[in-house]
Amino acid sequence: MNLITSRIIAQFTTTHAAAQQRFLAELVSVPSDNPPGDCAPHSERTANLLEALGFDVECHPVPAEVCQANGMTSVTNLIVRRHYGQGHTVALNAHGDVVPPGEGWHHGPYDATIQDGWMYGRGVAVSKSDIATYAYAVLALEHAGVPLTGNVELHVTYDEETGGNTGPRWLLDAGLTRPDYVISAGFSYGVITAHNGCIHLEIRISGRSAHAAKPETGADALEAASRIMAALYGNRWHYSSKKSTIEGITSPTLVIGLVEGGINTNVVPDRAVLRLDRRIIPEENSADMEAELRELVTSAVNDLPGIQVETDRILLAEPFIPVEGSKQLAMTLSRIAGEVFDCPVPCHGVPIYTDARHYASNGIPTVIYGAGPETIELANAHRANERLRLADLPKATQVVARTLGELLIDPCSQMK
């Protein structure tokens, strides 16, 4: 992309910065907490806002039974298509669902409060900001007035926080899209090329209740749970010896994030439930890892009479691994971001999981990039007081617009 076109894009993002902030504030103001995952109202509002910008929006409701099977209440995914002629299709995917706000907020989580150059609100960084980033990037590129080839699609989906099966995966499986490249929602200055996978297991332990004065007449489900927890945590010590070769990703992790059980203080507990989160580095095989976890659970309690254990998989997110064509896209984003932000913007991996993996698993070159501060920690992502530095929003928009330009502008049309 030549210097004149880059300057026109920069001027557009500066001129429209206030409007883009208002657009983002509207997205933040409509709750879309997941769980419970009742996200159709937010989708409707987003569609209206995009239409007000001049986009034609396709609304794709996910059948109720599919939503229910994936832990969602309602999902309506959005696709905006911009056709410029024969050529590549580049999709920009951001998710509108967010984690519940939790406690400890200094401002209302849906108020989109602006203070000291930051906007605060749930989803302002992850990833409602990228709905705004991507929409205005398309407008900025079109405003530059150079002939384009190919197509751009905006994918606004609504179940990233619970796995993406009714979002990008559903759109792809339904044949509603098949892009050649994807830029997926980001949260920091880095260009993300890989990430961990994750498995969530629910372990249900059944015993037999009894009077606390006669514990030997019962089968203590919490005693069994404590053994299982000890076995799982005891096995974590060797995870540090498994090292990923991808910068930004270190070793596997395991956390038991939920423990429930018991009836009353003076009753031997007849049931307990554990839920665990095990992060999978890209070099691991998820089937082997799951089998290892199940064996640990079973062997920990196989000598306890009256105890039964059932283990169910709640979620499996495979790691995001680069495919052919990803490297060039990542390097283009990294170079342009470095120019716009006037600092190095490296390519690396992250230990979280995202919807990007669904596109990559279909062989589509995919990278993660969007608005956000230097690190995800500065954004307070998934914590109270989530925030976005507003100066970063138009800059990230420039980066995406210029990257689209390098993919879609007809080189014969470039001004000299």
Sine and cosine of phi, psi and omega as CSV:
sin_phi,cos_phi,sin_psi,cos_psi,sin_omega,cos_omega
0.00,0.00,0.70,-0.71,-0.06,-1.00
-0.99,0.15,0.18,-0.98,-0.12,-0.99
-0.90,0.43,-0.62,0.78,-0.04,-1.00
-0.89,0.45,-0.72,0.69,0.01,-1.00
-0.89,0.46,-0.65,0.76,0.03,-1.00
-0.88,0.48,-0.63,0.78,0.01,-1.00
-0.93,0.36,-0.61,0.79,0.04,-1.00
-0.89,0.46,-0.68,0.74,0.03,-1.00
-0.89,0.46,-0.70,0.71,0.01,-1.00
-0.88,0.48,-0.67,0.75,0.00,-1.00
-0.91,0.43,-0.64,0.77,0.02,-1.00
-0.88,0.48,-0.72,0.69,-0.04,-1.00
-0.92,0.40,-0.55,0.84,0.05,-1.00
-0.94,0.35,-0.71,0.70,-0.02,-1.00
-0.90,0.44,-0.57,0.82,-0.08,-1.00
-0.98,-0.19,0.25,0.97,-0.06,-1.00
-0.87,0.49,-0.69,0.72,-0.02,-1.00
-0.91,0.42,-0.67,0.74,0.02,-1.00
-0.90,0.43,-0.62,0.78,0.02,-1.00
-0.91,0.42,-0.62,0.79,0.06,-1.00
-0.90,0.44,-0.65,0.76,0.04,-1.00
-0.91,0.42,-0.64,0.77,0.05,-1.00
-0.86,0.52,-0.73,0.68,0.01,-1.00
-0.89,0.45,-0.67,0.74,0.00,-1.00
-0.86,0.50,-0.62,0.78,0.05,-1.00
-0.90,0.44,-0.64,0.77,0.03,-1.00
-0.90,0.44,-0.64,0.76,-0.01,-1.00
-0.93,0.36,-0.54,0.84,-0.13,-0.99
-0.94,0.34,-0.31,0.95,0.01,-1.00
-0.99,-0.17,0.92,-0.40,-0.04,-1.00
-0.88,0.47,0.60,-0.80,0.07,-1.00
-0.57,-0.82,0.72,0.70,-0.08,-1.00
-0.89,0.45,0.66,-0.75,0.00,-1.00
-0.66,-0.76,0.96,-0.27,0.08,1.00
-0.95,0.31,0.33,-0.94,0.18,0.98
-0.99,0.13,-0.18,0.98,0.07,-1.00
0.98,0.17,0.52,0.86,0.10,-1.00
-1.00,-0.08,0.99,0.14,-0.24,-0.97
-0.97,-0.25,-0.07,1.00,0.00,-1.00
-0.85,0.52,-0.63,0.78,0.04,-1.00
-0.87,0.49,-0.63,0.78,0.04,-1.00
-0.92,0.38,-0.62,0.78,0.03,-1.00
-0.87,0.50,-0.67,0.75,0.02,-1.00
-0.89,0.46,-0.68,0.73,0.01,-1.00
-0.91,0.40,-0.65,0.76,0.02,-1.00
-0.89,0.46,-0.68,0.74,0.03,-1.00
-0.86,0.50,-0.67,0.74,0.02,-1.00
-0.89,0.45,-0.66,0.75,0.00,-1.00
-0.92,0.39,-0.64,0.76,0.03,-1.00
-0.92,0.39,-0.62,0.78,0.05,-1.00
-0.90,0.44,-0.57,0.82,0.04,-1.00
-0.91,0.41,-0.37,0.93,0.07,-1.00
-1.00,0.07,-0.07,1.00,0.03,-1.00
0.98,-0.21,0.15,0.99,0.00,-1.00
-1.00,0.01,0.60,-0.80,0.23,-0.97
-1.00,0.06,0.79,-0.61,-0.14,-0.99
-0.89,-0.45,0.81,-0.59,0.14,-0.99
-1.00,-0.03,0.76,-0.65,0.05,-1.00
-0.96,-0.28,0.80,-0.60,-0.06,-1.00
-0.83,-0.55,1.00,0.00,0.02,-1.00
-0.93,0.36,0.66,-0.75,0.05,-1.00
-1.00,0.03,0.74,-0.67,-0.01,-1.00
-0.79,0.61,0.59,-0.81,-0.09,-1.00
-0.84,0.54,-0.63,0.78,-0.05,-1.00
-0.93,0.36,-0.53,0.85,0.05,-1.00
-0.94,0.33,-0.66,0.75,0.07,-1.00
-0.85,0.52,-0.76,0.65,-0.05,-1.00
-0.88,0.48,-0.65,0.76,-0.02,-1.00
-0.91,0.42,-0.36,0.93,-0.02,-1.00
-0.94,-0.34,0.31,0.95,0.11,-0.99
0.97,0.23,0.30,0.95,0.00,-1.00
-0.95,-0.31,0.43,-0.90,0.08,-1.00
-1.00,-0.03,-0.74,0.68,0.03,-1.00
-0.44,-0.90,0.65,-0.76,0.03,-1.00
-0.64,-0.76,0.79,-0.62,0.20,-0.98
-0.78,-0.62,0.94,-0.33,0.02,-1.00
-1.00,0.10,0.50,-0.86,-0.05,-1.00
-0.89,-0.45,0.63,-0.77,0.15,-0.99
-0.77,-0.64,0.78,-0.62,0.18,-0.98
-0.93,-0.36,0.77,-0.64,-0.01,-1.00
-0.88,-0.47,0.78,-0.63,0.10,-1.00
-0.88,-0.47,0.89,-0.45,-0.06,-1.00
-0.98,-0.22,0.80,-0.60,0.00,-1.00
-0.87,-0.49,-0.10,1.00,-0.02,-1.00
0.71,-0.71,-0.17,-0.99,0.00,-1.00
-0.93,0.36,0.66,-0.75,0.03,-1.00
0.50,-0.87,-0.21,-0.98,-0.05,-1.00
-0.92,0.38,0.45,-0.89,0.17,-0.99
-0.94,-0.33,0.83,-0.56,0.03,-1.00
-0.94,-0.35,0.84,-0.54,0.03,-1.00
-0.98,-0.20,0.61,-0.79,0.06,-1.00
-0.88,-0.48,0.92,-0.40,-0.10,-1.00
-0.92,-0.40,0.84,-0.54,0.13,-0.99
-0.77,-0.64,0.47,-0.88,-0.02,-1.00
-0.94,-0.34,0.61,-0.79,-0.02,-1.00
-0.99,-0.14,-0.17,0.99,0.05,-1.00
-0.99,0.12,0.45,-0.89,-0.08,-1.00
-0.66,-0.75,0.33,-0.94,0.13,-0.99
-0.96,0.30,0.46,-0.89,0.06,-1.00
-0.84,0.54,0.48,-0.88,-0.16,-0.99
-0.94,0.35,-0.53,0.85,-0.05,-1.00
0.95,0.30,-0.25,-0.97,-0.07,-1.00
-0.97,-0.23,0.21,-0.98,0.15,-0.99
1.00,-0.07,0.26,0.96,-0.02,-1.00
-0.98,0.20,0.65,-0.76,0.11,-0.99
-1.00,0.08,-0.36,0.93,0.06,-1.00
-0.75,-0.66,0.28,-0.96,0.06,-1.00
-0.87,0.49,0.74,-0.68,-0.09,-1.00
-0.91,0.42,-0.25,0.97,0.02,-1.00
-0.91,-0.42,0.23,0.97,-0.08,-1.00
-1.00,0.02,-0.23,0.97,-0.04,-1.00
0.77,0.64,0.74,0.67,-0.01,-1.00
-0.93,0.37,0.68,-0.73,0.06,-1.00
-0.95,-0.31,0.82,-0.58,-0.01,-1.00
-0.54,-0.84,0.80,-0.60,0.06,-1.00
0.81,0.59,0.61,0.79,0.07,-1.00
0.99,0.11,0.10,1.00,0.03,-1.00
-0.89,-0.45,0.57,-0.82,0.19,-0.98
-0.98,-0.21,0.74,-0.68,-0.03,-1.00
-0.94,-0.35,0.67,-0.74,0.07,-1.00
0.29,-0.96,0.45,-0.89,0.02,-1.00
-0.93,0.36,0.80,-0.59,0.00,-1.00
1.00,0.01,-0.05,1.00,-0.06,-1.00
-0.90,0.43,-0.47,0.88,0.06,-1.00
-0.97,-0.26,-0.61,0.79,-0.09,-1.00
-0.80,-0.60,0.99,-0.14,-0.17,0.99
-0.71,-0.70,0.60,0.80,0.01,-1.00
-0.91,0.42,-0.44,0.90,0.06,-1.00
-0.87,0.48,-0.52,0.85,-0.04,-1.00
-0.99,0.16,-0.34,0.94,0.21,-0.98
-0.88,0.48,-0.70,0.72,0.04,-1.00
-0.93,0.37,-0.68,0.73,0.00,-1.00
-0.85,0.53,-0.77,0.63,-0.11,-0.99
-0.94,0.33,-0.66,0.75,0.01,-1.00
-0.88,0.47,-0.72,0.69,-0.03,-1.00
-0.96,0.27,-0.42,0.91,0.09,-1.00
-0.90,0.43,-0.67,0.74,0.04,-1.00
-0.90,0.45,-0.69,0.72,0.02,-1.00
-0.89,0.45,-0.65,0.76,-0.01,-1.00
-0.91,0.43,-0.68,0.73,0.01,-1.00
-0.90,0.43,-0.69,0.73,0.00,-1.00
-0.91,0.40,-0.56,0.83,0.03,-1.00
-0.90,0.44,-0.46,0.89,-0.02,-1.00
-0.89,0.45,-0.39,0.92,0.17,-0.98
0.98,0.20,0.27,0.96,0.03,-1.00
-1.00,-0.08,0.54,-0.84,0.02,-1.00
-0.87,0.48,0.69,-0.72,-0.02,-1.00
-0.89,-0.46,0.44,-0.90,0.14,-0.99
-0.86,-0.52,0.38,-0.92,0.05,-1.00
0.99,0.12,-0.45,-0.90,-0.14,-0.99
-0.54,-0.84,0.44,-0.90,0.17,-0.98
-0.84,-0.54,0.66,-0.75,0.12,-0.99
-0.83,-0.56,0.68,-0.73,0.20,-0.98
-0.98,-0.18,0.82,-0.57,0.09,-1.00
-0.93,-0.37,0.93,-0.37,0.10,-0.99
-0.95,-0.30,0.93,-0.37,-0.10,-0.99
-0.88,-0.47,0.14,-0.99,-0.27,-0.96
-0.65,-0.76,0.51,0.86,0.11,-0.99
-0.54,-0.84,0.52,0.85,0.02,-1.00
-0.86,0.52,-0.60,0.80,-0.07,-1.00
-0.94,0.35,-0.26,0.97,0.02,-1.00
-0.85,-0.52,0.29,0.96,0.20,-0.98
0.85,-0.53,-0.31,0.95,0.08,-1.00
0.99,0.12,0.09,1.00,-0.05,-1.00
-0.94,0.34,-0.42,0.91,0.07,-1.00
-0.97,-0.23,0.14,0.99,0.04,-1.00
-0.94,-0.33,-0.93,-0.37,-0.02,-1.00
-0.83,0.55,-0.67,0.74,-0.02,-1.00
-0.89,0.46,-0.65,0.76,0.00,-1.00
-0.91,0.41,-0.67,0.74,0.03,-1.00
-0.88,0.48,-0.67,0.74,-0.01,-1.00
-0.94,0.35,-0.71,0.70,-0.02,-1.00
-0.90,0.43,-0.53,0.85,0.00,-1.00
-0.98,0.18,-0.07,1.00,0.00,-1.00
0.96,0.29,0.35,0.94,-0.03,-1.00
-0.99,0.14,-0.24,0.97,0.00,-1.00
-0.41,-0.91,0.49,-0.87,0.14,-0.99
-0.44,-0.90,0.96,0.27,-0.05,-1.00
-0.95,0.30,0.28,-0.96,0.06,-1.00
-1.00,-0.05,-0.44,0.90,0.05,-1.00
-0.61,-0.80,0.46,-0.89,0.05,-1.00
-0.68,-0.73,0.72,-0.69,0.26,-0.97
-0.94,-0.34,0.85,-0.53,-0.10,-1.00
-0.93,-0.37,0.38,-0.92,-0.18,-0.98
-0.81,0.59,0.73,-0.68,0.00,-1.00
-0.90,-0.43,-0.20,-0.98,-0.13,-0.99
-0.32,-0.95,0.12,0.99,-0.01,-1.00
-0.32,-0.95,0.03,-1.00,-0.06,-1.00
-0.92,0.39,-0.40,0.92,-0.08,-1.00
-0.95,0.33,0.38,-0.92,0.15,-0.99
-0.98,-0.19,0.89,-0.46,-0.16,-0.99
-1.00,-0.08,0.81,-0.58,-0.05,-1.00
-0.92,-0.40,-0.13,0.99,-0.01,-1.00
-0.32,-0.95,0.43,-0.90,0.12,-0.99
-0.46,-0.89,0.25,-0.97,0.03,-1.00
-0.91,0.42,0.35,-0.94,0.27,-0.96
-0.99,-0.13,-0.06,-1.00,-0.04,-1.00
-0.38,-0.92,0.59,-0.81,0.17,-0.99
-0.81,-0.59,0.68,-0.73,0.14,-0.99
-0.92,-0.39,0.81,-0.59,0.06,-1.00
-0.89,-0.45,0.64,-0.77,0.15,-0.99
-0.95,-0.31,0.81,-0.59,-0.02,-1.00
-0.93,-0.37,0.91,-0.42,-0.01,-1.00
-0.96,-0.28,0.84,-0.55,-0.09,-1.00
-0.91,-0.41,0.84,-0.55,0.00,-1.00
-0.93,-0.37,0.71,-0.71,0.05,-1.00
-0.75,-0.66,-0.63,-0.78,0.01,-1.00
-0.56,-0.83,0.81,-0.59,-0.04,-1.00
-0.96,0.29,0.39,-0.92,0.03,-1.00
-0.30,-0.96,0.25,-0.97,0.06,-1.00
-0.92,0.39,0.65,-0.76,-0.03,-1.00
-0.89,0.45,-0.37,0.93,0.05,-1.00
-0.97,0.26,-0.28,0.96,0.01,-1.00
-0.76,-0.65,0.88,0.47,-0.10,-0.99
-0.89,0.46,-0.41,0.91,-0.04,-1.00
-0.93,0.37,-0.25,0.97,0.01,-1.00
-1.00,0.04,-0.07,1.00,0.02,-1.00
-0.92,-0.40,-0.08,-1.00,0.10,-1.00
-0.76,-0.65,0.95,-0.31,-0.22,-0.97
-0.98,0.17,0.96,-0.29,-0.03,-1.00
-0.92,0.38,-0.54,0.84,0.01,-1.00
-0.96,0.27,-0.52,0.86,0.13,-0.99
-0.88,0.48,-0.68,0.73,0.04,-1.00
-0.90,0.44,-0.64,0.76,0.02,-1.00
-0.89,0.46,-0.63,0.77,-0.01,-1.00
-0.91,0.42,-0.58,0.81,0.06,-1.00
-0.91,0.42,-0.68,0.73,0.00,-1.00
-0.89,0.45,-0.68,0.73,0.01,-1.00
-0.89,0.46,-0.67,0.75,0.01,-1.00
-0.89,0.45,-0.64,0.77,0.00,-1.00
-0.91,0.41,-0.69,0.73,-0.02,-1.00
-0.92,0.40,-0.74,0.68,0.00,-1.00
-0.93,0.37,-0.57,0.82,0.02,-1.00
-0.91,0.41,-0.47,0.88,0.00,-1.00
-0.98,0.20,-0.22,0.98,-0.06,-1.00
-0.93,0.36,-0.36,0.93,-0.13,-0.99
-0.86,0.51,-0.50,0.87,-0.06,-1.00
-1.00,0.02,-0.06,1.00,0.01,-1.00
-0.89,0.45,-0.55,0.84,-0.04,-1.00
-0.91,0.42,-0.31,0.95,0.03,-1.00
-0.99,0.14,-0.20,0.98,0.06,-1.00
-1.00,-0.05,0.94,-0.34,-0.07,-1.00
-0.92,-0.38,0.75,-0.66,0.13,-0.99
-0.98,0.22,0.54,-0.84,0.06,-1.00
-1.00,0.08,-0.06,1.00,-0.07,-1.00
-1.00,-0.05,0.82,-0.58,0.01,-1.00
-0.87,0.50,0.72,-0.69,-0.02,-1.00
0.99,-0.14,-0.26,0.97,0.06,-1.00
-0.89,-0.46,0.77,-0.64,-0.08,-1.00
-0.96,-0.27,-1.00,0.03,-0.11,-0.99
-0.74,-0.67,0.25,-0.97,0.11,-0.99
-0.89,0.46,0.38,-0.92,0.08,-1.00
-0.69,-0.72,0.36,-0.93,0.08,-1.00
-0.62,-0.79,0.73,-0.69,0.06,-1.00
-0.69,-0.73,0.73,-0.68,0.18,-0.98
-1.00,-0.04,0.96,-0.28,-0.18,-0.98
-1.00,-0.09,-0.19,0.98,-0.02,-1.00
-0.57,-0.82,0.70,-0.71,0.07,-1.00
-0.69,-0.72,0.82,-0.57,0.06,-1.00
-0.72,-0.69,0.47,-0.88,0.09,-1.00
0.27,-0.96,0.16,-0.99,0.06,-1.00
1.00,0.00,0.29,-0.96,0.01,-1.00
-0.90,-0.45,-0.79,0.62,-0.01,-1.00
-0.36,-0.93,0.22,-0.98,-0.08,-1.00
-0.88,0.48,-0.57,0.82,-0.09,-1.00
-0.98,-0.21,0.44,0.90,0.00,-1.00
-0.78,-0.63,0.73,-0.68,0.13,-0.99
-0.89,0.46,0.83,-0.56,-0.09,-1.00
-0.93,0.37,0.72,-0.70,-0.02,-1.00
-0.98,-0.19,-0.02,1.00,0.03,-1.00
-0.45,-0.89,0.45,-0.89,0.12,-0.99
-0.44,-0.90,0.49,-0.87,0.01,-1.00
-0.73,-0.68,0.74,-0.67,0.11,-0.99
-0.86,-0.51,0.56,-0.83,0.18,-0.98
-0.78,-0.62,0.74,-0.67,-0.04,-1.00
-0.84,-0.55,0.44,-0.90,0.04,-1.00
-0.87,-0.50,0.88,-0.47,0.03,-1.00
-0.87,-0.49,0.90,-0.44,0.01,-1.00
-0.99,0.11,0.67,-0.74,-0.12,-0.99
-0.92,-0.39,0.88,-0.48,0.04,-1.00
-0.97,0.25,0.39,-0.92,-0.09,-1.00
-0.85,0.53,-0.42,0.91,-0.02,-1.00
-0.98,0.18,-0.16,0.99,-0.05,-1.00
-1.00,0.03,0.39,-0.92,0.13,-0.99
-0.99,-0.16,0.87,-0.49,-0.12,-0.99
-0.91,0.42,-0.58,0.82,0.00,-1.00
-0.91,0.41,-0.68,0.73,0.03,-1.00
-0.90,0.43,-0.66,0.75,-0.01,-1.00
-0.90,0.43,-0.67,0.74,0.01,-1.00
-0.90,0.43,-0.66,0.75,0.03,-1.00
-0.88,0.48,-0.62,0.78,0.04,-1.00
-0.90,0.44,-0.68,0.73,0.01,-1.00
-0.89,0.45,-0.70,0.72,-0.02,-1.00
-0.90,0.44,-0.62,0.78,0.03,-1.00
-0.91,0.41,-0.65,0.76,0.06,-1.00
-0.87,0.50,-0.69,0.72,-0.03,-1.00
-0.89,0.45,-0.75,0.67,-0.06,-1.00
-0.91,0.42,-0.72,0.69,-0.08,-1.00
-0.93,0.36,-0.40,0.92,-0.03,-1.00
-0.93,0.37,-0.42,0.91,-0.12,-0.99
-0.80,-0.60,0.19,0.98,-0.11,-0.99
-0.94,0.34,-0.18,0.98,0.05,-1.00
-0.97,-0.24,0.14,0.99,0.02,-1.00
-0.99,-0.10,0.91,-0.42,-0.02,-1.00
-0.93,0.37,0.58,-0.81,0.07,-1.00
0.99,0.17,0.05,1.00,-0.03,-1.00
-0.97,-0.24,0.75,-0.66,0.11,-0.99
-0.83,-0.56,0.61,-0.79,-0.05,-1.00
-0.77,-0.64,0.72,-0.69,0.13,-0.99
-0.84,-0.55,0.72,-0.70,0.00,-1.00
-0.85,-0.52,0.84,-0.54,0.01,-1.00
-0.86,-0.50,0.63,-0.78,0.12,-0.99
-0.99,0.16,0.80,-0.60,0.02,-1.00
-0.99,-0.11,-0.57,0.82,-0.04,-1.00
-0.46,-0.89,0.64,-0.77,0.19,-0.98
-0.71,-0.70,0.91,-0.42,0.10,-1.00
-0.91,-0.41,0.93,-0.37,0.01,-1.00
-0.94,0.34,0.44,-0.90,0.04,-1.00
-0.88,0.48,0.45,-0.89,0.08,-1.00
-1.00,-0.07,0.88,-0.47,-0.06,-1.00
-0.82,-0.57,0.68,-0.74,-0.01,-1.00
-0.87,0.50,0.57,-0.82,0.11,-0.99
-0.91,-0.42,0.11,-0.99,-0.02,-1.00
-0.85,0.53,0.77,-0.64,-0.03,-1.00
0.98,-0.18,-0.29,0.96,-0.02,-1.00
-0.93,0.37,-0.61,0.79,-0.11,-0.99
-0.88,0.48,-0.70,0.72,-0.03,-1.00
-0.91,0.42,-0.66,0.75,0.05,-1.00
-0.89,0.46,-0.70,0.72,0.00,-1.00
-0.89,0.45,-0.68,0.73,-0.01,-1.00
-0.91,0.40,-0.58,0.81,0.06,-1.00
-0.90,0.44,-0.74,0.67,0.04,-1.00
-0.87,0.49,-0.69,0.72,-0.03,-1.00
-0.89,0.46,-0.69,0.73,-0.01,-1.00
-0.91,0.42,-0.73,0.68,-0.04,-1.00
-0.92,0.39,-0.66,0.75,0.02,-1.00
-0.88,0.47,-0.64,0.77,0.05,-1.00
-0.87,0.48,-0.62,0.79,0.03,-1.00
-0.93,0.36,-0.68,0.73,-0.05,-1.00
-0.94,0.33,-0.69,0.72,-0.07,-1.00
-1.00,0.01,-0.14,0.99,0.03,-1.00
0.84,0.54,0.69,0.73,0.08,-1.00
-0.33,-0.94,0.36,-0.93,0.03,-1.00
-0.89,0.45,0.72,-0.70,0.08,-1.00
-0.84,-0.55,1.00,-0.05,-0.15,-0.99
-0.98,0.20,0.27,-0.96,0.18,-0.98
-1.00,-0.09,0.72,-0.70,-0.01,-1.00
-0.30,-0.95,0.05,-1.00,0.07,-1.00
-0.98,-0.21,0.18,-0.98,0.04,-1.00
-0.68,-0.73,0.43,-0.90,-0.06,-1.00
-0.99,0.10,-0.03,1.00,0.03,-1.00
-1.00,0.04,-0.03,-1.00,0.12,-0.99
-0.79,-0.62,0.48,-0.88,-0.09,-1.00
-0.61,-0.79,0.02,-1.00,0.03,-1.00
-0.95,0.31,-0.23,0.97,-0.03,-1.00
-0.83,0.56,-0.51,0.86,-0.07,-1.00
-0.89,0.46,-0.48,0.87,-0.02,-1.00
-0.92,0.40,-0.63,0.78,0.05,-1.00
-0.94,0.34,-0.72,0.69,-0.03,-1.00
-0.89,0.46,-0.59,0.81,-0.01,-1.00
-0.92,0.38,-0.27,0.96,0.11,-0.99
-1.00,-0.08,0.23,0.97,0.06,-1.00
0.98,0.18,0.27,0.96,-0.06,-1.00
-1.00,-0.09,0.82,-0.57,0.07,-1.00
-0.84,0.54,0.84,-0.54,-0.15,-0.99
-0.67,-0.74,0.67,-0.74,0.15,-0.99
-0.71,-0.71,0.29,-0.96,-0.01,-1.00
-0.93,-0.36,0.84,-0.54,0.06,-1.00
-0.36,-0.93,0.67,-0.74,0.07,-1.00
-0.12,-0.99,-0.14,-0.99,-0.05,-1.00
-0.94,0.33,0.59,-0.81,0.05,-1.00
0.22,-0.98,0.30,-0.96,0.04,-1.00
-0.97,0.26,-0.16,-0.99,-0.11,-0.99
-0.85,0.52,-0.58,0.82,-0.01,-1.00
-0.68,-0.73,0.34,-0.94,0.04,-1.00
-0.92,0.40,-0.46,0.89,0.03,-1.00
-0.92,0.40,-0.63,0.78,0.04,-1.00
-0.89,0.45,-0.45,0.89,0.01,-1.00
-0.98,0.20,-0.17,0.99,-0.12,-0.99
0.81,0.58,0.60,0.80,-0.04,-1.00
-0.88,0.47,0.72,-0.69,-0.01,-1.00
0.89,0.45,0.27,0.96,0.06,-1.00
-0.81,-0.58,0.11,-0.99,0.11,-0.99
-0.89,0.46,0.47,-0.88,0.06,-1.00
0.88,0.47,0.62,0.78,0.13,-0.99
-0.82,0.57,0.62,-0.79,-0.15,-0.99
-0.46,-0.89,0.33,-0.94,0.05,-1.00
-0.68,-0.74,0.77,-0.63,0.11,-0.99
-0.95,0.32,0.88,-0.48,-0.15,-0.99
-0.91,0.41,-0.46,0.89,0.05,-1.00
-0.90,0.43,-0.40,0.92,-0.01,-1.00
-0.98,0.20,-0.36,0.93,-0.09,-1.00
-0.91,0.42,-0.80,0.61,0.03,-1.00
-0.92,0.40,-0.49,0.87,0.03,-1.00
-0.92,0.38,-0.72,0.69,0.06,-1.00
-0.88,0.48,-0.58,0.81,0.04,-1.00
-0.89,0.45,-0.66,0.75,0.08,-1.00
-0.86,0.51,-0.70,0.72,-0.04,-1.00
-0.86,0.50,-0.73,0.69,-0.03,-1.00
-0.92,0.38,-0.67,0.74,0.00,-1.00
-0.88,0.48,-0.70,0.71,-0.01,-1.00
-0.93,0.37,-0.58,0.81,0.06,-1.00
-0.91,0.42,-0.70,0.72,0.09,-1.00
-0.84,0.54,-0.65,0.76,0.00,-1.00
-0.87,0.50,-0.69,0.73,-0.01,-1.00
-0.92,0.40,-0.43,0.90,0.02,-1.00
-1.00,0.05,-0.45,0.90,-0.21,-0.98
-0.87,-0.50,-0.34,0.94,-0.02,-1.00
-0.96,0.28,0.76,-0.66,0.07,-1.00
-0.91,0.42,0.89,-0.46,-0.05,-1.00
-0.87,0.50,-0.41,0.91,0.00,-1.00
-0.95,0.30,-0.27,0.96,-0.06,-1.00
-1.00,-0.08,-0.09,1.00,-0.11,-0.99
-0.90,0.44,0.71,-0.70,0.05,-1.00
-0.94,0.33,0.59,-0.81,-0.02,-1.00
-0.99,-0.12,0.00,0.00,0.00,0.00
